[in-house]
Amino acid sequence: MTLERIDPDGLARPETYTHVVVAAGSRLVFVAGQVAEDEDGNVVGRDEFPTQARQAFSNLGRALAAAGASPEHVASSGSSWSPWTKIICR
């Protein structure tokens, strides 16, 4: 899939995102939320936000690769961060 990034005239040109993305191609991949767990389901970096973020993004990369995609193919993403102790008890 190719992504055409467009910043229309009359809108500010942001440094970190593009206002419009047109996806061309016939394949869409949807990835479930990724968390700071290793392949055995163990929490990685408990109480260490940077370590947890690295693990979650590493897991996202693995999920994309399994579908034949990589981060540059992502048209949209969202994130939500919460301390593990508030989400699950292990």
Secondary structure, 3 states (H helix, E strand, C coil): CEEEEECCCCCCCCCCCCCEEEEECCCCCCCCCCCCECCCCCECCCCCHHHHHHHHHHHHHHHHHHCCCCHHHCCCCCCCCCCHHHHCCC
